[in-house]
Amino acid sequence: MALSDIADGLEVTTEQRDRGVASVDATADSGDLRERLAEFAADLPCDAVSAATIIEGHTSGQSVGDTAHDAGVAPMTAAKTLHLLGCEGVSPLTSDAHRIVRDWLSADLSRTEARELAGANETEFALATFVETHNPLPGASDLVEGAFARDGDAAVEKRDALAGTMSGRDERL
């Protein structure tokens, strides 16, 4: 069978179907974020107002410690809140260190041995344990994605404003 036999009947089109733009609720009103977080407040280690402050700070690029300070909570509480709301990468440990924490949780290692193998201090180990033993709240990650989308709009505006100063791919050749 030749290539022409395989390609027989195929045609190339220059049009694509417009499937629309995926939308995310990126409401700019932080009061609305607080209201939407209220349904998860019972399962969070802080109130909805503090959680909204933590999310807003985190999505704007602040450290967990800074967002905790702004929200009036301990950094561990802010990290737990971010994890429960579906933020990835809150734990300071590597994936191998998380495997070691899981081994400790399944009683394959002693706590001291697991902490040493993971290379973690007490706080890091405690946070990793929390991450391994608590799943993010169902539906809560949509709120965080909406908050990231709001900050993404600001990044697009900044990129568009600086477009004249940036070189394109074709200009490098």
Biotite code that builds the C-alpha atoms (Angstrom):
import biotite.structure as struc

atoms = struc.array([
    struc.Atom([0.000, 0.000, 0.000], chain_id="A", res_id=1, res_name="MET", atom_name="CA", element="C"),
    struc.Atom([1.487, 3.337, -1.047], chain_id="A", res_id=2, res_name="ALA", atom_name="CA", element="C"),
    struc.Atom([1.225, 6.617, 0.788], chain_id="A", res_id=3, res_name="LEU", atom_name="CA", element="C"),
    struc.Atom([-1.101, 7.928, -1.905], chain_id="A", res_id=4, res_name="SER", atom_name="CA", element="C"),
    struc.Atom([-3.496, 5.047, -1.156], chain_id="A", res_id=5, res_name="ASP", atom_name="CA", element="C"),
    struc.Atom([-3.510, 5.913, 2.530], chain_id="A", res_id=6, res_name="ILE", atom_name="CA", element="C"),
    struc.Atom([-4.108, 9.609, 1.859], chain_id="A", res_id=7, res_name="ALA", atom_name="CA", element="C"),
    struc.Atom([-6.836, 8.975, -0.722], chain_id="A", res_id=8, res_name="ASP", atom_name="CA", element="C"),
    struc.Atom([-9.987, 10.817, 0.308], chain_id="A", res_id=9, res_name="GLY", atom_name="CA", element="C"),
    struc.Atom([-8.322, 13.185, 2.758], chain_id="A", res_id=10, res_name="LEU", atom_name="CA", element="C"),
    struc.Atom([-8.704, 16.887, 2.156], chain_id="A", res_id=11, res_name="GLU", atom_name="CA", element="C"),
    struc.Atom([-7.106, 19.922, 3.719], chain_id="A", res_id=12, res_name="VAL", atom_name="CA", element="C"),
    struc.Atom([-9.230, 22.820, 4.864], chain_id="A", res_id=13, res_name="THR", atom_name="CA", element="C"),
    struc.Atom([-8.083, 26.289, 5.804], chain_id="A", res_id=14, res_name="THR", atom_name="CA", element="C"),
    struc.Atom([-10.912, 26.958, 8.203], chain_id="A", res_id=15, res_name="GLU", atom_name="CA", element="C"),
    struc.Atom([-11.140, 26.017, 11.842], chain_id="A", res_id=16, res_name="GLN", atom_name="CA", element="C"),
    struc.Atom([-14.260, 25.731, 13.874], chain_id="A", res_id=17, res_name="ARG", atom_name="CA", element="C"),
    struc.Atom([-14.702, 28.532, 16.343], chain_id="A", res_id=18, res_name="ASP", atom_name="CA", element="C"),
    struc.Atom([-15.280, 26.732, 19.624], chain_id="A", res_id=19, res_name="ARG", atom_name="CA", element="C"),
    struc.Atom([-15.480, 29.926, 21.653], chain_id="A", res_id=20, res_name="GLY", atom_name="CA", element="C"),
    struc.Atom([-13.447, 30.981, 24.601], chain_id="A", res_id=21, res_name="VAL", atom_name="CA", element="C"),
    struc.Atom([-13.397, 29.023, 27.824], chain_id="A", res_id=22, res_name="ALA", atom_name="CA", element="C"),
    struc.Atom([-14.633, 31.266, 30.581], chain_id="A", res_id=23, res_name="SER", atom_name="CA", element="C"),
    struc.Atom([-13.763, 31.415, 34.226], chain_id="A", res_id=24, res_name="VAL", atom_name="CA", element="C"),
    struc.Atom([-15.639, 33.438, 36.773], chain_id="A", res_id=25, res_name="ASP", atom_name="CA", element="C"),
    struc.Atom([-13.085, 36.182, 37.243], chain_id="A", res_id=26, res_name="ALA", atom_name="CA", element="C"),
    struc.Atom([-15.218, 38.586, 39.189], chain_id="A", res_id=27, res_name="THR", atom_name="CA", element="C"),
    struc.Atom([-13.045, 41.429, 40.424], chain_id="A", res_id=28, res_name="ALA", atom_name="CA", element="C"),
    struc.Atom([-15.098, 41.999, 43.566], chain_id="A", res_id=29, res_name="ASP", atom_name="CA", element="C"),
    struc.Atom([-13.204, 40.521, 46.525], chain_id="A", res_id=30, res_name="SER", atom_name="CA", element="C"),
    struc.Atom([-16.398, 40.726, 48.598], chain_id="A", res_id=31, res_name="GLY", atom_name="CA", element="C"),
    struc.Atom([-17.885, 38.214, 46.202], chain_id="A", res_id=32, res_name="ASP", atom_name="CA", element="C"),
    struc.Atom([-14.865, 35.942, 46.787], chain_id="A", res_id=33, res_name="LEU", atom_name="CA", element="C"),
    struc.Atom([-15.455, 36.161, 50.535], chain_id="A", res_id=34, res_name="ARG", atom_name="CA", element="C"),
    struc.Atom([-19.104, 35.263, 50.063], chain_id="A", res_id=35, res_name="GLU", atom_name="CA", element="C"),
    struc.Atom([-18.261, 32.298, 47.858], chain_id="A", res_id=36, res_name="ARG", atom_name="CA", element="C"),
    struc.Atom([-15.640, 31.103, 50.363], chain_id="A", res_id=37, res_name="LEU", atom_name="CA", element="C"),
    struc.Atom([-18.224, 31.209, 53.158], chain_id="A", res_id=38, res_name="ALA", atom_name="CA", element="C"),
    struc.Atom([-19.604, 27.826, 52.050], chain_id="A", res_id=39, res_name="GLU", atom_name="CA", element="C"),
    struc.Atom([-16.150, 26.279, 52.667], chain_id="A", res_id=40, res_name="PHE", atom_name="CA", element="C"),
    struc.Atom([-15.403, 28.171, 55.894], chain_id="A", res_id=41, res_name="ALA", atom_name="CA", element="C"),
    struc.Atom([-16.449, 25.299, 58.165], chain_id="A", res_id=42, res_name="ALA", atom_name="CA", element="C"),
    struc.Atom([-13.794, 23.081, 56.558], chain_id="A", res_id=43, res_name="ASP", atom_name="CA", element="C"),
    struc.Atom([-11.012, 25.692, 56.541], chain_id="A", res_id=44, res_name="LEU", atom_name="CA", element="C"),
    struc.Atom([-8.609, 26.428, 59.398], chain_id="A", res_id=45, res_name="PRO", atom_name="CA", element="C"),
    struc.Atom([-9.598, 30.129, 59.237], chain_id="A", res_id=46, res_name="CYS", atom_name="CA", element="C"),
    struc.Atom([-12.640, 32.262, 58.452], chain_id="A", res_id=47, res_name="ASP", atom_name="CA", element="C"),
    struc.Atom([-13.742, 33.212, 54.921], chain_id="A", res_id=48, res_name="ALA", atom_name="CA", element="C"),
    struc.Atom([-12.417, 36.779, 55.180], chain_id="A", res_id=49, res_name="VAL", atom_name="CA", element="C"),
    struc.Atom([-8.931, 35.545, 56.112], chain_id="A", res_id=50, res_name="SER", atom_name="CA", element="C"),
    struc.Atom([-9.082, 32.865, 53.408], chain_id="A", res_id=51, res_name="ALA", atom_name="CA", element="C"),
    struc.Atom([-9.968, 35.484, 50.779], chain_id="A", res_id=52, res_name="ALA", atom_name="CA", element="C"),
    struc.Atom([-7.036, 37.640, 51.911], chain_id="A", res_id=53, res_name="THR", atom_name="CA", element="C"),
    struc.Atom([-4.738, 34.606, 51.682], chain_id="A", res_id=54, res_name="ILE", atom_name="CA", element="C"),
    struc.Atom([-5.921, 33.739, 48.159], chain_id="A", res_id=55, res_name="ILE", atom_name="CA", element="C"),
    struc.Atom([-5.660, 37.335, 46.957], chain_id="A", res_id=56, res_name="GLU", atom_name="CA", element="C"),
    struc.Atom([-2.128, 37.640, 48.310], chain_id="A", res_id=57, res_name="GLY", atom_name="CA", element="C"),
    struc.Atom([-1.053, 34.275, 46.942], chain_id="A", res_id=58, res_name="HIS", atom_name="CA", element="C"),
    struc.Atom([-2.424, 34.940, 43.464], chain_id="A", res_id=59, res_name="THR", atom_name="CA", element="C"),
    struc.Atom([-0.672, 38.310, 43.368], chain_id="A", res_id=60, res_name="SER", atom_name="CA", element="C"),
    struc.Atom([2.666, 36.590, 44.013], chain_id="A", res_id=61, res_name="GLY", atom_name="CA", element="C"),
    struc.Atom([3.155, 37.198, 47.722], chain_id="A", res_id=62, res_name="GLN", atom_name="CA", element="C"),
    struc.Atom([4.844, 34.595, 49.883], chain_id="A", res_id=63, res_name="SER", atom_name="CA", element="C"),
    struc.Atom([2.773, 32.410, 52.178], chain_id="A", res_id=64, res_name="VAL", atom_name="CA", element="C"),
    struc.Atom([4.290, 34.229, 55.165], chain_id="A", res_id=65, res_name="GLY", atom_name="CA", element="C"),
    struc.Atom([3.284, 37.641, 53.810], chain_id="A", res_id=66, res_name="ASP", atom_name="CA", element="C"),
    struc.Atom([-0.246, 36.500, 52.993], chain_id="A", res_id=67, res_name="THR", atom_name="CA", element="C"),
    struc.Atom([-0.544, 35.010, 56.477], chain_id="A", res_id=68, res_name="ALA", atom_name="CA", element="C"),
    struc.Atom([0.576, 38.273, 58.050], chain_id="A", res_id=69, res_name="HIS", atom_name="CA", element="C"),
    struc.Atom([-1.942, 40.245, 55.965], chain_id="A", res_id=70, res_name="ASP", atom_name="CA", element="C"),
    struc.Atom([-4.718, 37.821, 56.950], chain_id="A", res_id=71, res_name="ALA", atom_name="CA", element="C"),
    struc.Atom([-3.739, 37.829, 60.626], chain_id="A", res_id=72, res_name="GLY", atom_name="CA", element="C"),
    struc.Atom([-3.104, 34.089, 60.792], chain_id="A", res_id=73, res_name="VAL", atom_name="CA", element="C"),
    struc.Atom([-0.071, 31.845, 61.272], chain_id="A", res_id=74, res_name="ALA", atom_name="CA", element="C"),
    struc.Atom([1.892, 30.898, 58.129], chain_id="A", res_id=75, res_name="PRO", atom_name="CA", element="C"),
    struc.Atom([1.006, 27.228, 58.700], chain_id="A", res_id=76, res_name="MET", atom_name="CA", element="C"),
    struc.Atom([-2.696, 28.150, 58.718], chain_id="A", res_id=77, res_name="THR", atom_name="CA", element="C"),
    struc.Atom([-2.266, 30.050, 55.439], chain_id="A", res_id=78, res_name="ALA", atom_name="CA", element="C"),
    struc.Atom([-0.459, 27.103, 53.837], chain_id="A", res_id=79, res_name="ALA", atom_name="CA", element="C"),
    struc.Atom([-3.153, 24.665, 55.002], chain_id="A", res_id=80, res_name="LYS", atom_name="CA", element="C"),
    struc.Atom([-5.855, 26.991, 53.675], chain_id="A", res_id=81, res_name="THR", atom_name="CA", element="C"),
    struc.Atom([-4.161, 27.247, 50.279], chain_id="A", res_id=82, res_name="LEU", atom_name="CA", element="C"),
    struc.Atom([-3.838, 23.461, 50.083], chain_id="A", res_id=83, res_name="HIS", atom_name="CA", element="C"),
    struc.Atom([-7.476, 22.879, 51.022], chain_id="A", res_id=84, res_name="LEU", atom_name="CA", element="C"),
    struc.Atom([-8.545, 25.410, 48.397], chain_id="A", res_id=85, res_name="LEU", atom_name="CA", element="C"),
    struc.Atom([-6.668, 23.473, 45.725], chain_id="A", res_id=86, res_name="GLY", atom_name="CA", element="C"),
    struc.Atom([-3.451, 25.456, 45.299], chain_id="A", res_id=87, res_name="CYS", atom_name="CA", element="C"),
    struc.Atom([-0.643, 23.250, 44.027], chain_id="A", res_id=88, res_name="GLU", atom_name="CA", element="C"),
    struc.Atom([2.892, 23.373, 45.366], chain_id="A", res_id=89, res_name="GLY", atom_name="CA", element="C"),
    struc.Atom([2.226, 24.598, 48.882], chain_id="A", res_id=90, res_name="VAL", atom_name="CA", element="C"),
    struc.Atom([4.431, 21.969, 50.482], chain_id="A", res_id=91, res_name="SER", atom_name="CA", element="C"),
    struc.Atom([8.161, 22.768, 50.518], chain_id="A", res_id=92, res_name="PRO", atom_name="CA", element="C"),
    struc.Atom([9.106, 19.100, 50.138], chain_id="A", res_id=93, res_name="LEU", atom_name="CA", element="C"),
    struc.Atom([9.981, 17.262, 46.943], chain_id="A", res_id=94, res_name="THR", atom_name="CA", element="C"),
    struc.Atom([7.875, 14.436, 45.541], chain_id="A", res_id=95, res_name="SER", atom_name="CA", element="C"),
    struc.Atom([10.444, 11.925, 46.871], chain_id="A", res_id=96, res_name="ASP", atom_name="CA", element="C"),
    struc.Atom([10.158, 13.479, 50.335], chain_id="A", res_id=97, res_name="ALA", atom_name="CA", element="C"),
    struc.Atom([6.362, 13.165, 50.085], chain_id="A", res_id=98, res_name="HIS", atom_name="CA", element="C"),
    struc.Atom([6.803, 9.480, 49.276], chain_id="A", res_id=99, res_name="ARG", atom_name="CA", element="C"),
    struc.Atom([8.855, 9.167, 52.468], chain_id="A", res_id=100, res_name="ILE", atom_name="CA", element="C"),
    struc.Atom([6.081, 10.908, 54.441], chain_id="A", res_id=101, res_name="VAL", atom_name="CA", element="C"),
    struc.Atom([3.584, 8.418, 52.978], chain_id="A", res_id=102, res_name="ARG", atom_name="CA", element="C"),
    struc.Atom([5.895, 5.587, 54.059], chain_id="A", res_id=103, res_name="ASP", atom_name="CA", element="C"),
    struc.Atom([5.873, 6.992, 57.596], chain_id="A", res_id=104, res_name="TRP", atom_name="CA", element="C"),
    struc.Atom([2.077, 7.325, 57.517], chain_id="A", res_id=105, res_name="LEU", atom_name="CA", element="C"),
    struc.Atom([1.776, 3.682, 56.511], chain_id="A", res_id=106, res_name="SER", atom_name="CA", element="C"),
    struc.Atom([4.097, 2.742, 59.433], chain_id="A", res_id=107, res_name="ALA", atom_name="CA", element="C"),
    struc.Atom([6.959, 1.600, 57.203], chain_id="A", res_id=108, res_name="ASP", atom_name="CA", element="C"),
    struc.Atom([9.350, 4.119, 58.800], chain_id="A", res_id=109, res_name="LEU", atom_name="CA", element="C"),
    struc.Atom([9.685, 5.768, 62.170], chain_id="A", res_id=110, res_name="SER", atom_name="CA", element="C"),
    struc.Atom([8.902, 9.478, 62.326], chain_id="A", res_id=111, res_name="ARG", atom_name="CA", element="C"),
    struc.Atom([12.489, 10.403, 63.136], chain_id="A", res_id=112, res_name="THR", atom_name="CA", element="C"),
    struc.Atom([13.812, 8.288, 60.300], chain_id="A", res_id=113, res_name="GLU", atom_name="CA", element="C"),
    struc.Atom([11.256, 9.694, 57.835], chain_id="A", res_id=114, res_name="ALA", atom_name="CA", element="C"),
    struc.Atom([12.027, 13.283, 58.831], chain_id="A", res_id=115, res_name="ARG", atom_name="CA", element="C"),
    struc.Atom([15.758, 12.720, 58.404], chain_id="A", res_id=116, res_name="GLU", atom_name="CA", element="C"),
    struc.Atom([15.331, 10.978, 55.035], chain_id="A", res_id=117, res_name="LEU", atom_name="CA", element="C"),
    struc.Atom([13.014, 13.734, 53.812], chain_id="A", res_id=118, res_name="ALA", atom_name="CA", element="C"),
    struc.Atom([15.497, 16.387, 54.912], chain_id="A", res_id=119, res_name="GLY", atom_name="CA", element="C"),
    struc.Atom([12.720, 18.383, 56.514], chain_id="A", res_id=120, res_name="ALA", atom_name="CA", element="C"),
    struc.Atom([12.483, 20.436, 59.653], chain_id="A", res_id=121, res_name="ASN", atom_name="CA", element="C"),
    struc.Atom([9.528, 20.025, 62.025], chain_id="A", res_id=122, res_name="GLU", atom_name="CA", element="C"),
    struc.Atom([7.362, 22.637, 60.320], chain_id="A", res_id=123, res_name="THR", atom_name="CA", element="C"),
    struc.Atom([7.999, 21.330, 56.804], chain_id="A", res_id=124, res_name="GLU", atom_name="CA", element="C"),
    struc.Atom([7.320, 17.777, 57.915], chain_id="A", res_id=125, res_name="PHE", atom_name="CA", element="C"),
    struc.Atom([4.084, 18.810, 59.649], chain_id="A", res_id=126, res_name="ALA", atom_name="CA", element="C"),
    struc.Atom([2.863, 20.641, 56.545], chain_id="A", res_id=127, res_name="LEU", atom_name="CA", element="C"),
    struc.Atom([3.764, 17.706, 54.290], chain_id="A", res_id=128, res_name="ALA", atom_name="CA", element="C"),
    struc.Atom([1.863, 15.396, 56.642], chain_id="A", res_id=129, res_name="THR", atom_name="CA", element="C"),
    struc.Atom([-1.175, 17.681, 56.432], chain_id="A", res_id=130, res_name="PHE", atom_name="CA", element="C"),
    struc.Atom([-0.958, 17.704, 52.619], chain_id="A", res_id=131, res_name="VAL", atom_name="CA", element="C"),
    struc.Atom([-0.746, 13.908, 52.532], chain_id="A", res_id=132, res_name="GLU", atom_name="CA", element="C"),
    struc.Atom([-3.653, 13.392, 54.928], chain_id="A", res_id=133, res_name="THR", atom_name="CA", element="C"),
    struc.Atom([-6.088, 16.054, 53.657], chain_id="A", res_id=134, res_name="HIS", atom_name="CA", element="C"),
    struc.Atom([-7.514, 16.283, 50.160], chain_id="A", res_id=135, res_name="ASN", atom_name="CA", element="C"),
    struc.Atom([-8.427, 19.675, 48.685], chain_id="A", res_id=136, res_name="PRO", atom_name="CA", element="C"),
    struc.Atom([-12.081, 20.574, 49.189], chain_id="A", res_id=137, res_name="LEU", atom_name="CA", element="C"),
    struc.Atom([-14.256, 19.593, 46.218], chain_id="A", res_id=138, res_name="PRO", atom_name="CA", element="C"),
    struc.Atom([-15.196, 22.656, 44.168], chain_id="A", res_id=139, res_name="GLY", atom_name="CA", element="C"),
    struc.Atom([-12.910, 25.035, 46.021], chain_id="A", res_id=140, res_name="ALA", atom_name="CA", element="C"),
    struc.Atom([-10.212, 25.061, 43.355], chain_id="A", res_id=141, res_name="SER", atom_name="CA", element="C"),
    struc.Atom([-12.612, 26.841, 40.980], chain_id="A", res_id=142, res_name="ASP", atom_name="CA", element="C"),
    struc.Atom([-12.524, 29.862, 43.286], chain_id="A", res_id=143, res_name="LEU", atom_name="CA", element="C"),
    struc.Atom([-8.738, 29.933, 43.231], chain_id="A", res_id=144, res_name="VAL", atom_name="CA", element="C"),
    struc.Atom([-8.655, 29.563, 39.444], chain_id="A", res_id=145, res_name="GLU", atom_name="CA", element="C"),
    struc.Atom([-11.000, 32.547, 39.187], chain_id="A", res_id=146, res_name="GLY", atom_name="CA", element="C"),
    struc.Atom([-8.675, 34.568, 41.403], chain_id="A", res_id=147, res_name="ALA", atom_name="CA", element="C"),
    struc.Atom([-5.674, 33.573, 39.258], chain_id="A", res_id=148, res_name="PHE", atom_name="CA", element="C"),
    struc.Atom([-7.641, 34.575, 36.145], chain_id="A", res_id=149, res_name="ALA", atom_name="CA", element="C"),
    struc.Atom([-8.165, 38.093, 37.557], chain_id="A", res_id=150, res_name="ARG", atom_name="CA", element="C"),
    struc.Atom([-4.417, 38.457, 38.074], chain_id="A", res_id=151, res_name="ASP", atom_name="CA", element="C"),
    struc.Atom([-3.840, 36.960, 34.637], chain_id="A", res_id=152, res_name="GLY", atom_name="CA", element="C"),
    struc.Atom([-5.891, 39.811, 33.134], chain_id="A", res_id=153, res_name="ASP", atom_name="CA", element="C"),
    struc.Atom([-3.486, 42.304, 34.717], chain_id="A", res_id=154, res_name="ALA", atom_name="CA", element="C"),
    struc.Atom([-0.534, 40.377, 33.286], chain_id="A", res_id=155, res_name="ALA", atom_name="CA", element="C"),
    struc.Atom([-2.075, 40.510, 29.796], chain_id="A", res_id=156, res_name="VAL", atom_name="CA", element="C"),
    struc.Atom([-2.607, 44.275, 30.125], chain_id="A", res_id=157, res_name="GLU", atom_name="CA", element="C"),
    struc.Atom([1.025, 44.717, 31.191], chain_id="A", res_id=158, res_name="LYS", atom_name="CA", element="C"),
    struc.Atom([2.275, 42.535, 28.329], chain_id="A", res_id=159, res_name="ARG", atom_name="CA", element="C"),
    struc.Atom([0.183, 44.482, 25.815], chain_id="A", res_id=160, res_name="ASP", atom_name="CA", element="C"),
    struc.Atom([1.491, 47.782, 27.163], chain_id="A", res_id=161, res_name="ALA", atom_name="CA", element="C"),
    struc.Atom([5.085, 46.573, 26.771], chain_id="A", res_id=162, res_name="LEU", atom_name="CA", element="C"),
    struc.Atom([4.531, 44.876, 23.400], chain_id="A", res_id=163, res_name="ALA", atom_name="CA", element="C"),
    struc.Atom([6.546, 47.495, 21.509], chain_id="A", res_id=164, res_name="GLY", atom_name="CA", element="C"),
    struc.Atom([9.632, 46.847, 23.651], chain_id="A", res_id=165, res_name="THR", atom_name="CA", element="C"),
    struc.Atom([9.668, 43.078, 23.186], chain_id="A", res_id=166, res_name="MET", atom_name="CA", element="C"),
    struc.Atom([11.231, 41.270, 20.273], chain_id="A", res_id=167, res_name="SER", atom_name="CA", element="C"),
    struc.Atom([9.362, 38.522, 18.507], chain_id="A", res_id=168, res_name="GLY", atom_name="CA", element="C"),
    struc.Atom([10.534, 35.093, 17.516], chain_id="A", res_id=169, res_name="ARG", atom_name="CA", element="C"),
    struc.Atom([11.093, 36.107, 13.890], chain_id="A", res_id=170, res_name="ASP", atom_name="CA", element="C"),
    struc.Atom([13.289, 39.055, 14.846], chain_id="A", res_id=171, res_name="GLU", atom_name="CA", element="C"),
    struc.Atom([16.012, 36.792, 16.231], chain_id="A", res_id=172, res_name="ARG", atom_name="CA", element="C"),
    struc.Atom([16.842, 35.264, 12.875], chain_id="A", res_id=173, res_name="LEU", atom_name="CA", element="C"),
])
